[in-house]
Amino acid sequence: MRTIITLDGKKISKKAACEMFGKEDMDKRIREAKEVFFEDPNEESSWWMGSGMLTIEFR
């Protein structure tokens, strides 16, 4: 399973996201997105992060 992280529709790496928002916060968001994905794969996991819309999806 691949984790795809986008900020305002542009793909970014996990490392870049951790630098922008903090490693602990990103780990928490990814964990929450995985829980939602396993419950309903069609539900979108997005958060407003102040500098843009962060979206995490899995393929």
PDB file of N, CA, C and O in Angstrom, chain B, residues numbered from 101:
ATOM      1  N   MET B 101       0.850  -1.171   0.000  1.00  0.00           N
ATOM      2  CA  MET B 101       0.000   0.000   0.000  1.00  0.00           C
ATOM      3  C   MET B 101       0.896   1.235   0.000  1.00  0.00           C
ATOM      4  O   MET B 101       1.786   1.365   0.841  1.00  0.00           O
ATOM      5  N   ARG B 102       0.657   2.129  -0.940  1.00  0.00           N
ATOM      6  CA  ARG B 102       1.427   3.361  -1.044  1.00  0.00           C
ATOM      7  C   ARG B 102       0.665   4.511  -0.402  1.00  0.00           C
ATOM      8  O   ARG B 102      -0.560   4.589  -0.496  1.00  0.00           O
ATOM      9  N   THR B 103       1.398   5.395   0.247  1.00  0.00           N
ATOM     10  CA  THR B 103       0.819   6.586   0.845  1.00  0.00           C
ATOM     11  C   THR B 103       1.122   7.773  -0.060  1.00  0.00           C
ATOM     12  O   THR B 103       2.285   8.058  -0.348  1.00  0.00           O
ATOM     13  N   ILE B 104       0.079   8.464  -0.506  1.00  0.00           N
ATOM     14  CA  ILE B 104       0.224   9.624  -1.373  1.00  0.00           C
ATOM     15  C   ILE B 104      -0.176  10.857  -0.558  1.00  0.00           C
ATOM     16  O   ILE B 104      -1.305  10.948  -0.078  1.00  0.00           O
ATOM     17  N   ILE B 105       0.758  11.807  -0.404  1.00  0.00           N
ATOM     18  CA  ILE B 105       0.508  13.031   0.359  1.00  0.00           C
ATOM     19  C   ILE B 105       0.511  14.200  -0.619  1.00  0.00           C
ATOM     20  O   ILE B 105       1.467  14.390  -1.371  1.00  0.00           O
ATOM     21  N   THR B 106      -0.569  14.982  -0.602  1.00  0.00           N
ATOM     22  CA  THR B 106      -0.654  16.146  -1.476  1.00  0.00           C
ATOM     23  C   THR B 106      -0.977  17.380  -0.653  1.00  0.00           C
ATOM     24  O   THR B 106      -1.692  17.313   0.347  1.00  0.00           O
ATOM     25  N   LEU B 107      -0.440  18.501  -1.092  1.00  0.00           N
ATOM     26  CA  LEU B 107      -0.724  19.790  -0.481  1.00  0.00           C
ATOM     27  C   LEU B 107      -1.247  20.695  -1.588  1.00  0.00           C
ATOM     28  O   LEU B 107      -0.515  21.028  -2.520  1.00  0.00           O
ATOM     29  N   ASP B 108      -2.498  21.089  -1.490  1.00  0.00           N
ATOM     30  CA  ASP B 108      -3.181  21.883  -2.520  1.00  0.00           C
ATOM     31  C   ASP B 108      -3.089  21.232  -3.891  1.00  0.00           C
ATOM     32  O   ASP B 108      -2.891  21.918  -4.894  1.00  0.00           O
ATOM     33  N   GLY B 109      -3.233  19.901  -3.939  1.00  0.00           N
ATOM     34  CA  GLY B 109      -3.253  19.189  -5.195  1.00  0.00           C
ATOM     35  C   GLY B 109      -1.895  18.832  -5.764  1.00  0.00           C
ATOM     36  O   GLY B 109      -1.821  18.174  -6.802  1.00  0.00           O
ATOM     37  N   LYS B 110      -0.804  19.253  -5.105  1.00  0.00           N
ATOM     38  CA  LYS B 110       0.536  18.935  -5.590  1.00  0.00           C
ATOM     39  C   LYS B 110       1.161  17.891  -4.678  1.00  0.00           C
ATOM     40  O   LYS B 110       1.171  18.045  -3.456  1.00  0.00           O
ATOM     41  N   LYS B 111       1.679  16.832  -5.279  1.00  0.00           N
ATOM     42  CA  LYS B 111       2.268  15.741  -4.514  1.00  0.00           C
ATOM     43  C   LYS B 111       3.546  16.222  -3.820  1.00  0.00           C
ATOM     44  O   LYS B 111       4.396  16.871  -4.428  1.00  0.00           O
ATOM     45  N   ILE B 112       3.658  15.882  -2.521  1.00  0.00           N
ATOM     46  CA  ILE B 112       4.865  16.195  -1.760  1.00  0.00           C
ATOM     47  C   ILE B 112       5.328  14.925  -1.053  1.00  0.00           C
ATOM     48  O   ILE B 112       4.550  13.992  -0.854  1.00  0.00           O
ATOM     49  N   SER B 113       6.589  14.903  -0.682  1.00  0.00           N
ATOM     50  CA  SER B 113       7.126  13.736   0.021  1.00  0.00           C
ATOM     51  C   SER B 113       6.750  13.800   1.496  1.00  0.00           C
ATOM     52  O   SER B 113       6.397  14.856   2.021  1.00  0.00           O
ATOM     53  N   LYS B 114       6.833  12.654   2.145  1.00  0.00           N
ATOM     54  CA  LYS B 114       6.562  12.604   3.584  1.00  0.00           C
ATOM     55  C   LYS B 114       7.593  13.442   4.334  1.00  0.00           C
ATOM     56  O   LYS B 114       7.262  14.102   5.319  1.00  0.00           O
ATOM     57  N   LYS B 115       8.830  13.418   3.874  1.00  0.00           N
ATOM     58  CA  LYS B 115       9.893  14.200   4.502  1.00  0.00           C
ATOM     59  C   LYS B 115       9.584  15.697   4.446  1.00  0.00           C
ATOM     60  O   LYS B 115       9.757  16.408   5.436  1.00  0.00           O
ATOM     61  N   ALA B 116       9.128  16.171   3.288  1.00  0.00           N
ATOM     62  CA  ALA B 116       8.782  17.587   3.139  1.00  0.00           C
ATOM     63  C   ALA B 116       7.599  17.948   4.036  1.00  0.00           C
ATOM     64  O   ALA B 116       7.581  19.017   4.647  1.00  0.00           O
ATOM     65  N   ALA B 117       6.619  17.060   4.111  1.00  0.00           N
ATOM     66  CA  ALA B 117       5.451  17.305   4.962  1.00  0.00           C
ATOM     67  C   ALA B 117       5.864  17.356   6.429  1.00  0.00           C
ATOM     68  O   ALA B 117       5.369  18.187   7.189  1.00  0.00           O
ATOM     69  N   CYS B 118       6.783  16.455   6.830  1.00  0.00           N
ATOM     70  CA  CYS B 118       7.256  16.444   8.218  1.00  0.00           C
ATOM     71  C   CYS B 118       8.008  17.729   8.550  1.00  0.00           C
ATOM     72  O   CYS B 118       7.898  18.240   9.664  1.00  0.00           O
ATOM     73  N   GLU B 119       8.770  18.256   7.592  1.00  0.00           N
ATOM     74  CA  GLU B 119       9.491  19.509   7.816  1.00  0.00           C
ATOM     75  C   GLU B 119       8.527  20.683   7.965  1.00  0.00           C
ATOM     76  O   GLU B 119       8.768  21.588   8.764  1.00  0.00           O
ATOM     77  N   MET B 120       7.439  20.669   7.199  1.00  0.00           N
ATOM     78  CA  MET B 120       6.473  21.769   7.246  1.00  0.00           C
ATOM     79  C   MET B 120       5.585  21.720   8.479  1.00  0.00           C
ATOM     80  O   MET B 120       5.332  22.750   9.104  1.00  0.00           O
ATOM     81  N   PHE B 121       5.102  20.512   8.840  1.00  0.00           N
ATOM     82  CA  PHE B 121       4.069  20.398   9.866  1.00  0.00           C
ATOM     83  C   PHE B 121       4.502  19.658  11.124  1.00  0.00           C
ATOM     84  O   PHE B 121       3.738  19.591  12.087  1.00  0.00           O
ATOM     85  N   GLY B 122       5.706  19.102  11.138  1.00  0.00           N
ATOM     86  CA  GLY B 122       6.176  18.365  12.308  1.00  0.00           C
ATOM     87  C   GLY B 122       5.953  16.869  12.154  1.00  0.00           C
ATOM     88  O   GLY B 122       4.902  16.434  11.683  1.00  0.00           O
ATOM     89  N   LYS B 123       6.937  16.094  12.550  1.00  0.00           N
ATOM     90  CA  LYS B 123       6.879  14.641  12.389  1.00  0.00           C
ATOM     91  C   LYS B 123       5.733  14.025  13.187  1.00  0.00           C
ATOM     92  O   LYS B 123       5.018  13.166  12.671  1.00  0.00           O
ATOM     93  N   GLU B 124       5.549  14.447  14.430  1.00  0.00           N
ATOM     94  CA  GLU B 124       4.498  13.865  15.274  1.00  0.00           C
ATOM     95  C   GLU B 124       3.119  14.127  14.686  1.00  0.00           C
ATOM     96  O   GLU B 124       2.263  13.243  14.674  1.00  0.00           O
ATOM     97  N   ASP B 125       2.909  15.350  14.196  1.00  0.00           N
ATOM     98  CA  ASP B 125       1.614  15.706  13.614  1.00  0.00           C
ATOM     99  C   ASP B 125       1.346  14.899  12.346  1.00  0.00           C
ATOM    100  O   ASP B 125       0.225  14.436  12.133  1.00  0.00           O
ATOM    101  N   MET B 126       2.361  14.729  11.509  1.00  0.00           N
ATOM    102  CA  MET B 126       2.180  13.960  10.279  1.00  0.00           C
ATOM    103  C   MET B 126       1.929  12.481  10.582  1.00  0.00           C
ATOM    104  O   MET B 126       1.087  11.850   9.942  1.00  0.00           O
ATOM    105  N   ASP B 127       2.656  11.930  11.553  1.00  0.00           N
ATOM    106  CA  ASP B 127       2.420  10.533  11.924  1.00  0.00           C
ATOM    107  C   ASP B 127       0.986  10.337  12.415  1.00  0.00           C
ATOM    108  O   ASP B 127       0.348   9.330  12.109  1.00  0.00           O
ATOM    109  N   LYS B 128       0.488  11.312  13.182  1.00  0.00           N
ATOM    110  CA  LYS B 128      -0.894  11.250  13.684  1.00  0.00           C
ATOM    111  C   LYS B 128      -1.890  11.321  12.526  1.00  0.00           C
ATOM    112  O   LYS B 128      -2.863  10.568  12.497  1.00  0.00           O
ATOM    113  N   ARG B 129      -1.648  12.224  11.572  1.00  0.00           N
ATOM    114  CA  ARG B 129      -2.564  12.371  10.427  1.00  0.00           C
ATOM    115  C   ARG B 129      -2.569  11.106   9.562  1.00  0.00           C
ATOM    116  O   ARG B 129      -3.626  10.672   9.103  1.00  0.00           O
ATOM    117  N   ILE B 130      -1.389  10.515   9.339  1.00  0.00           N
ATOM    118  CA  ILE B 130      -1.307   9.304   8.528  1.00  0.00           C
ATOM    119  C   ILE B 130      -2.018   8.152   9.231  1.00  0.00           C
ATOM    120  O   ILE B 130      -2.725   7.372   8.593  1.00  0.00           O
ATOM    121  N   ARG B 131      -1.832   8.047  10.543  1.00  0.00           N
ATOM    122  CA  ARG B 131      -2.509   6.992  11.320  1.00  0.00           C
ATOM    123  C   ARG B 131      -4.028   7.153  11.222  1.00  0.00           C
ATOM    124  O   ARG B 131      -4.744   6.171  11.023  1.00  0.00           O
ATOM    125  N   GLU B 132      -4.524   8.395  11.361  1.00  0.00           N
ATOM    126  CA  GLU B 132      -5.964   8.652  11.247  1.00  0.00           C
ATOM    127  C   GLU B 132      -6.470   8.321   9.843  1.00  0.00           C
ATOM    128  O   GLU B 132      -7.545   7.741   9.688  1.00  0.00           O
ATOM    129  N   ALA B 133      -5.695   8.690   8.823  1.00  0.00           N
ATOM    130  CA  ALA B 133      -6.099   8.430   7.437  1.00  0.00           C
ATOM    131  C   ALA B 133      -6.164   6.929   7.170  1.00  0.00           C
ATOM    132  O   ALA B 133      -7.054   6.472   6.453  1.00  0.00           O
ATOM    133  N   LYS B 134      -5.233   6.152   7.736  1.00  0.00           N
ATOM    134  CA  LYS B 134      -5.259   4.700   7.557  1.00  0.00           C
ATOM    135  C   LYS B 134      -6.500   4.096   8.193  1.00  0.00           C
ATOM    136  O   LYS B 134      -7.136   3.217   7.611  1.00  0.00           O
ATOM    137  N   GLU B 135      -6.848   4.569   9.397  1.00  0.00           N
ATOM    138  CA  GLU B 135      -8.046   4.059  10.071  1.00  0.00           C
ATOM    139  C   GLU B 135      -9.285   4.323   9.229  1.00  0.00           C
ATOM    140  O   GLU B 135     -10.130   3.442   9.067  1.00  0.00           O
ATOM    141  N   VAL B 136      -9.396   5.535   8.692  1.00  0.00           N
ATOM    142  CA  VAL B 136     -10.543   5.898   7.863  1.00  0.00           C
ATOM    143  C   VAL B 136     -10.545   5.057   6.588  1.00  0.00           C
ATOM    144  O   VAL B 136     -11.596   4.580   6.160  1.00  0.00           O
ATOM    145  N   PHE B 137      -9.372   4.873   5.979  1.00  0.00           N
ATOM    146  CA  PHE B 137      -9.276   4.092   4.747  1.00  0.00           C
ATOM    147  C   PHE B 137      -9.739   2.658   4.944  1.00  0.00           C
ATOM    148  O   PHE B 137     -10.451   2.114   4.100  1.00  0.00           O
ATOM    149  N   PHE B 138      -9.338   2.036   6.063  1.00  0.00           N
ATOM    150  CA  PHE B 138      -9.731   0.651   6.308  1.00  0.00           C
ATOM    151  C   PHE B 138     -11.223   0.529   6.595  1.00  0.00           C
ATOM    152  O   PHE B 138     -11.817  -0.515   6.326  1.00  0.00           O
ATOM    153  N   GLU B 139     -11.840   1.582   7.138  1.00  0.00           N
ATOM    154  CA  GLU B 139     -13.285   1.565   7.364  1.00  0.00           C
ATOM    155  C   GLU B 139     -14.043   1.780   6.057  1.00  0.00           C
ATOM    156  O   GLU B 139     -15.012   1.077   5.771  1.00  0.00           O
ATOM    157  N   ASP B 140     -13.591   2.769   5.257  1.00  0.00           N
ATOM    158  CA  ASP B 140     -14.260   3.094   3.995  1.00  0.00           C
ATOM    159  C   ASP B 140     -13.221   3.636   3.018  1.00  0.00           C
ATOM    160  O   ASP B 140     -12.826   4.797   3.129  1.00  0.00           O
ATOM    161  N   PRO B 141     -12.771   2.824   2.066  1.00  0.00           N
ATOM    162  CA  PRO B 141     -11.722   3.253   1.132  1.00  0.00           C
ATOM    163  C   PRO B 141     -12.111   4.438   0.247  1.00  0.00           C
ATOM    164  O   PRO B 141     -11.232   5.068  -0.341  1.00  0.00           O
ATOM    165  N   ASN B 142     -13.380   4.754   0.136  1.00  0.00           N
ATOM    166  CA  ASN B 142     -13.815   5.851  -0.731  1.00  0.00           C
ATOM    167  C   ASN B 142     -13.859   7.200  -0.021  1.00  0.00           C
ATOM    168  O   ASN B 142     -14.048   8.225  -0.675  1.00  0.00           O
ATOM    169  N   GLU B 143     -13.692   7.225   1.276  1.00  0.00           N
ATOM    170  CA  GLU B 143     -13.752   8.472   2.027  1.00  0.00           C
ATOM    171  C   GLU B 143     -12.424   9.217   1.928  1.00  0.00           C
ATOM    172  O   GLU B 143     -11.357   8.612   2.029  1.00  0.00           O
ATOM    173  N   GLU B 144     -12.495  10.531   1.731  1.00  0.00           N
ATOM    174  CA  GLU B 144     -11.305  11.358   1.580  1.00  0.00           C
ATOM    175  C   GLU B 144     -10.790  11.798   2.948  1.00  0.00           C
ATOM    176  O   GLU B 144     -11.572  12.142   3.835  1.00  0.00           O
ATOM    177  N   SER B 145      -9.471  11.784   3.109  1.00  0.00           N
ATOM    178  CA  SER B 145      -8.838  12.244   4.352  1.00  0.00           C
ATOM    179  C   SER B 145      -8.090  13.536   4.062  1.00  0.00           C
ATOM    180  O   SER B 145      -6.987  13.510   3.516  1.00  0.00           O
ATOM    181  N   SER B 146      -8.693  14.676   4.431  1.00  0.00           N
ATOM    182  CA  SER B 146      -8.097  15.990   4.171  1.00  0.00           C
ATOM    183  C   SER B 146      -8.180  16.854   5.413  1.00  0.00           C
ATOM    184  O   SER B 146      -9.106  16.731   6.214  1.00  0.00           O
ATOM    185  N   TRP B 147      -7.189  17.738   5.561  1.00  0.00           N
ATOM    186  CA  TRP B 147      -7.142  18.675   6.682  1.00  0.00           C
ATOM    187  C   TRP B 147      -6.668  20.028   6.190  1.00  0.00           C
ATOM    188  O   TRP B 147      -5.807  20.107   5.313  1.00  0.00           O
ATOM    189  N   TRP B 148      -7.223  21.090   6.747  1.00  0.00           N
ATOM    190  CA  TRP B 148      -6.742  22.439   6.466  1.00  0.00           C
ATOM    191  C   TRP B 148      -5.574  22.691   7.410  1.00  0.00           C
ATOM    192  O   TRP B 148      -5.740  22.640   8.629  1.00  0.00           O
ATOM    193  N   MET B 149      -4.396  22.962   6.857  1.00  0.00           N
ATOM    194  CA  MET B 149      -3.186  23.086   7.657  1.00  0.00           C
ATOM    195  C   MET B 149      -2.700  24.530   7.766  1.00  0.00           C
ATOM    196  O   MET B 149      -1.564  24.760   8.181  1.00  0.00           O
ATOM    197  N   GLY B 150      -3.517  25.491   7.409  1.00  0.00           N
ATOM    198  CA  GLY B 150      -3.111  26.891   7.502  1.00  0.00           C
ATOM    199  C   GLY B 150      -2.445  27.373   6.223  1.00  0.00           C
ATOM    200  O   GLY B 150      -2.755  28.461   5.738  1.00  0.00           O
ATOM    201  N   SER B 151      -1.534  26.577   5.671  1.00  0.00           N
ATOM    202  CA  SER B 151      -0.857  26.966   4.432  1.00  0.00           C
ATOM    203  C   SER B 151      -1.446  26.253   3.221  1.00  0.00           C
ATOM    204  O   SER B 151      -0.987  26.453   2.096  1.00  0.00           O
ATOM    205  N   GLY B 152      -2.454  25.428   3.444  1.00  0.00           N
ATOM    206  CA  GLY B 152      -3.095  24.722   2.336  1.00  0.00           C
ATOM    207  C   GLY B 152      -3.843  23.487   2.804  1.00  0.00           C
ATOM    208  O   GLY B 152      -3.837  23.137   3.984  1.00  0.00           O
ATOM    209  N   MET B 153      -4.480  22.844   1.856  1.00  0.00           N
ATOM    210  CA  MET B 153      -5.249  21.641   2.155  1.00  0.00           C
ATOM    211  C   MET B 153      -4.348  20.421   1.985  1.00  0.00           C
ATOM    212  O   MET B 153      -3.833  20.158   0.898  1.00  0.00           O
ATOM    213  N   LEU B 154      -4.168  19.681   3.083  1.00  0.00           N
ATOM    214  CA  LEU B 154      -3.352  18.468   3.091  1.00  0.00           C
ATOM    215  C   LEU B 154      -4.265  17.273   2.889  1.00  0.00           C
ATOM    216  O   LEU B 154      -5.238  17.100   3.622  1.00  0.00           O
ATOM    217  N   THR B 155      -3.955  16.447   1.897  1.00  0.00           N
ATOM    218  CA  THR B 155      -4.746  15.263   1.594  1.00  0.00           C
ATOM    219  C   THR B 155      -3.835  14.050   1.621  1.00  0.00           C
ATOM    220  O   THR B 155      -2.740  14.068   1.058  1.00  0.00           O
ATOM    221  N   ILE B 156      -4.297  12.994   2.281  1.00  0.00           N
ATOM    222  CA  ILE B 156      -3.552  11.737   2.339  1.00  0.00           C
ATOM    223  C   ILE B 156      -4.445  10.652   1.755  1.00  0.00           C
ATOM    224  O   ILE B 156      -5.587  10.476   2.178  1.00  0.00           O
ATOM    225  N   GLU B 157      -3.903   9.919   0.767  1.00  0.00           N
ATOM    226  CA  GLU B 157      -4.650   8.811   0.169  1.00  0.00           C
ATOM    227  C   GLU B 157      -3.739   7.615   0.037  1.00  0.00           C
ATOM    228  O   GLU B 157      -2.516   7.735   0.111  1.00  0.00           O
ATOM    229  N   PHE B 158      -4.342   6.463  -0.159  1.00  0.00           N
ATOM    230  CA  PHE B 158      -3.613   5.207  -0.240  1.00  0.00           C
ATOM    231  C   PHE B 158      -3.977   4.490  -1.535  1.00  0.00           C
ATOM    232  O   PHE B 158      -5.121   4.533  -1.990  1.00  0.00           O
ATOM    233  N   ARG B 159      -2.976   3.828  -2.119  1.00  0.00           N
ATOM    234  CA  ARG B 159      -3.198   3.055  -3.357  1.00  0.00           C
ATOM    235  C   ARG B 159      -2.566   1.709  -3.192  1.00  0.00           C
ATOM    236  O   ARG B 159      -2.623   0.884  -4.104  1.00  0.00           O
TER     237      ARG B 159
END
